[in-house]
């Protein structure tokens, strides 16, 4: 699997799912009523941010490889 694909998959899928799961866990510990549909905007927002962060991290990795 290409390195750019690994980087993008992490930032677009893995990180948003982990952060959303943590938000759900915190709300559960607070005793709030949990409706999974209300967390979809959070998940999509983090995934959108992950697209930009993944692209930047890929460029940083390429720069480090070319410099070294």
N, C-alpha and C positions, 0 to 999 in steps of 0.2 A: 504494500500500500504506500503510495507517495507520502512524503512528509507533509506536504501542504494539506492533503486530505485529512491526515491525522490531526493536524492543528485545527483545521476548520471544524471537524466533527466534535472535537473537545469543546471548543468555544461556542458552537451553535447548538449542540444537543446536550452534552454531559453537564456542563456548568449550569445552564438554565434549569435543567431538571433537578440538580442538587440544590440550588438556591430555592426553588419553588417548594421542594420537599422540606427544606428547613423552615420556610415560612409557614407551611401547613403544620409542622411539628410545634412551632412556637405558639401558633393559634390554638392548637390542641392542648398544650400545657396551660395556656391561659384560661381554658375552659370555654372558649368561644365556639359557637355553632359553625361547623365546617361544611361548605358547599364547594365541591371541586370546580364547578363552572366559574366561580368567582375568582379562581386563581389563573384562569386562561390568559387574561390580559397581562398578568405578571410574567407568565411563561413566554408569551409572544414578545413582550418587551425585552426580556433578557436575551432571547434568541436573536432579536434584531440587533441589539447591542453586541452580541457575540459575533455577528457577521463582521462588524467593523473591527472589533478587537482581534478576531482571528486573522483578518487580513493584515492588520498592523503587526501582529506577532509573527506571521509568516515572513513579512518583509524584514523584520528585525533578525530573524534566523538566517535569512539569505545574506544580509549584510555581514553578519558575524562569520558565516562560512567563507564569503569572498575575501574578507579582511584577513582571516587567519591562515 
